[in-house]
Amino acid sequence: MHGVKDGSDKKILVDMLLWAMENQAPANIVLITGDGDFSYVLHRLSRKGYNVVLIRPERASATLINAAKTVWFWRSIVAGGSGSEVPKQAESSKRMNSGLAVKSKSSQRFCETCIVTCSSLVDFNSHLSGKNHKRKELVTSSRTNEIRCRASQTKRSCH
């Protein structure tokens, strides 16, 4: 059954990217899921200027939630909520607890190397100076250099 899920995820990703190629930002993209596998593509589309709206179940990947500009709980939509009721930013804890949860993204930062969203600049700087980030950055740059070396081997040696 796992292969079916992966196949469905890939079809959704392809459809999202084809749609984005045909519809320039700013435009709205709405995804109903709790699956963190979509975090990266949602983040990239958001960075390209798309308004990413996520409709999610109670339990959803934190990375996925952070990738969307607007987040609605599935149960609020099913209960008859409408888009006009959802604020663009979190306005009060009362509204947040009503099931129309939305977050402000003004101070969030995203590390593309680690595919991690940090909630503040301080957390982001701490992440960047951490061992895990430095290790992934080293591996990533090493792979990039290998690819460059392979591409240039016909011209000259790498080192």
C-alpha positions as a printed NumPy array, in Angstrom:
array([[  0.   ,   0.   ,   0.   ],
       [  2.991,   2.308,   0.614],
       [  3.803,   2.308,  -3.125],
       [  0.29 ,   3.538,  -3.942],
       [  0.711,   6.464,  -1.514],
       [  4.064,   7.395,  -3.058],
       [  2.568,   7.218,  -6.545],
       [ -0.337,   9.439,  -5.523],
       [  2.036,  11.942,  -3.891],
       [  4.088,  12.143,  -7.072],
       [  0.984,  12.732,  -9.188],
       [ -0.126,  15.55 ,  -6.886],
       [  3.357,  17.118,  -7.01 ],
       [  3.43 ,  16.968, -10.802],
       [ -0.046,  18.498, -11.028],
       [  0.923,  21.297,  -8.629],
       [  4.085,  22.147, -10.543],
       [  2.378,  22.01 , -13.943],
       [ -0.354,  24.283, -12.615],
       [  2.272,  26.71 , -11.289],
       [  4.001,  26.73 , -14.675],
       [  0.703,  27.686, -16.345],
       [ -0.388,  30.241, -13.699],
       [  2.031,  32.979, -12.729],
       [  2.338,  34.213,  -9.157],
       [  0.663,  35.795,  -7.384],
       [ -1.971,  33.064,  -7.409],
       [ -3.569,  30.846,  -4.787],
       [ -2.606,  27.221,  -4.313],
       [ -4.753,  25.173,  -1.931],
       [ -3.654,  21.758,  -0.704],
       [ -5.601,  19.476,   1.627],
       [ -3.136,  17.234,   3.454],
       [ -1.233,  16.585,   6.653],
       [  1.635,  14.875,   4.824],
       [  5.034,  16.453,   5.392],
       [  6.239,  15.153,   2.008],
       [  4.689,  18.27 ,   0.461],
       [  6.594,  20.72 ,   2.706],
       [  9.422,  21.437,   0.318],
       [  7.287,  22.13 ,  -2.753],
       [  4.91 ,  24.346,  -0.74 ],
       [  7.843,  26.308,   0.642],
       [  9.351,  26.781,  -2.824],
       [  6.021,  27.894,  -4.319],
       [  5.538,  30.318,  -1.442],
       [  8.998,  31.781,  -2.063],
       [  8.06 ,  32.218,  -5.742],
       [  5.137,  34.429,  -4.686],
       [  2.237,  31.994,  -4.584],
       [ -0.271,  32.275,  -1.752],
       [ -0.133,  28.778,  -0.289],
       [ -3.233,  27.734,   1.653],
       [ -3.064,  24.492,   3.605],
       [ -6.174,  22.705,   4.846],
       [ -5.011,  20.126,   7.341],
       [ -6.149,  17.548,   9.891],
       [ -5.498,  18.012,  13.61 ],
       [ -2.198,  16.188,  13.341],
       [  0.042,  17.406,  10.575],
       [  3.749,  17.796,   9.963],
       [  5.158,  20.954,  11.583],
       [  7.342,  21.522,   8.524],
       [  4.256,  21.339,   6.316],
       [  2.382,  23.841,   8.477],
       [  5.334,  26.237,   8.387],
       [  5.52 ,  26.034,   4.591],
       [  2.024,  27.494,   4.105],
       [  1.033,  31.138,   4.359],
       [ -2.47 ,  30.339,   5.594],
       [ -3.504,  27.253,   7.514],
       [ -7.069,  26.062,   8.104],
       [ -8.178,  23.067,  10.101],
       [-10.091,  20.532,   8.023],
       [-12.761,  20.246,  10.725],
       [-13.549,  23.975,  10.5  ],
       [-14.117,  23.687,   6.74 ],
       [-16.305,  20.593,   7.151],
       [-18.283,  22.381,   9.872],
       [-19.257,  25.051,   7.357],
       [-16.462,  27.571,   7.78 ],
       [-15.617,  29.674,   4.767],
       [-12.46 ,  31.338,   3.52 ],
       [-13.839,  34.752,   4.428],
       [-13.774,  33.762,   8.101],
       [-10.078,  32.961,   8.102],
       [ -7.812,  35.88 ,   9.011],
       [ -4.606,  36.375,   7.029],
       [ -2.576,  36.461,  10.238],
       [ -3.142,  35.182,  13.736],
       [ -5.106,  37.953,  15.413],
       [ -5.883,  36.522,  18.814],
       [ -5.617,  33.332,  20.794],
       [ -9.429,  33.153,  20.807],
       [ -9.448,  32.928,  17.022],
       [ -6.532,  30.515,  16.988],
       [ -8.427,  28.152,  19.285],
       [-11.602,  28.348,  17.208],
       [-10.217,  25.916,  14.64 ],
       [ -9.383,  28.65 ,  12.146],
       [ -5.722,  28.521,  13.027],
       [ -3.479,  30.792,  11.039],
       [  0.076,  31.759,  11.763],
       [  2.148,  34.819,  11.124],
       [  5.297,  34.161,   9.138],
       [  6.994,  37.514,   9.534],
       [  9.986,  36.225,  11.506],
       [ 10.279,  32.676,  10.163],
       [ 13.375,  31.568,   8.282],
       [ 13.872,  28.448,   6.14 ],
       [ 17.102,  26.488,   5.712],
       [ 17.076,  24.939,   2.238],
       [ 20.089,  22.757,   3.045],
       [ 18.356,  20.991,   5.941],
       [ 14.742,  21.649,   4.862],
       [ 13.956,  23.119,   8.278],
       [ 11.848,  26.136,   9.23 ],
       [ 12.997,  28.178,  12.224],
       [ 10.501,  30.344,  14.078],
       [ 12.82 ,  33.328,  14.601],
       [ 16.07 ,  34.868,  13.393],
       [ 17.751,  33.837,  16.646],
       [ 16.692,  30.198,  16.151],
       [ 17.784,  30.361,  12.503],
       [ 21.253,  31.679,  13.401],
       [ 21.531,  29.017,  16.093],
       [ 20.573,  26.37 ,  13.532],
       [ 23.153,  27.664,  11.04 ],
       [ 25.915,  27.396,  13.628],
       [ 24.87 ,  23.889,  14.742],
       [ 26.724,  20.649,  14.02 ],
       [ 23.917,  19.059,  11.992],
       [ 23.636,  22.02 ,   9.625],
       [ 27.394,  22.258,   9.134],
       [ 27.586,  18.523,   8.419],
       [ 24.785,  18.693,   5.826],
       [ 26.323,  21.797,   4.281],
       [ 29.656,  20.006,   3.95 ],
       [ 28.02 ,  16.955,   2.353],
       [ 26.005,  19.161,  -0.011],
       [ 29.029,  21.187,  -1.123],
       [ 31.041,  17.986,  -1.531],
       [ 28.348,  16.543,  -3.828],
       [ 28.178,  19.783,  -5.813],
       [ 31.949,  19.738,  -6.284],
       [ 31.8  ,  16.086,  -7.423],
       [ 29.197,  16.974, -10.043],
       [ 31.238,  19.964, -11.21 ],
       [ 34.33 ,  17.761, -11.381],
       [ 32.562,  15.094, -13.429],
       [ 31.211,  17.715, -15.812],
       [ 34.62 ,  19.29 , -16.308],
       [ 36.719,  16.104, -16.552],
       [ 36.739,  16.309, -20.302],
       [ 38.397,  19.735, -20.09 ],
       [ 40.828,  19.443, -17.185],
       [ 41.364,  17.77 , -13.839],
       [ 39.323,  18.7  , -10.8  ],
       [ 41.94 ,  19.581,  -8.254]])
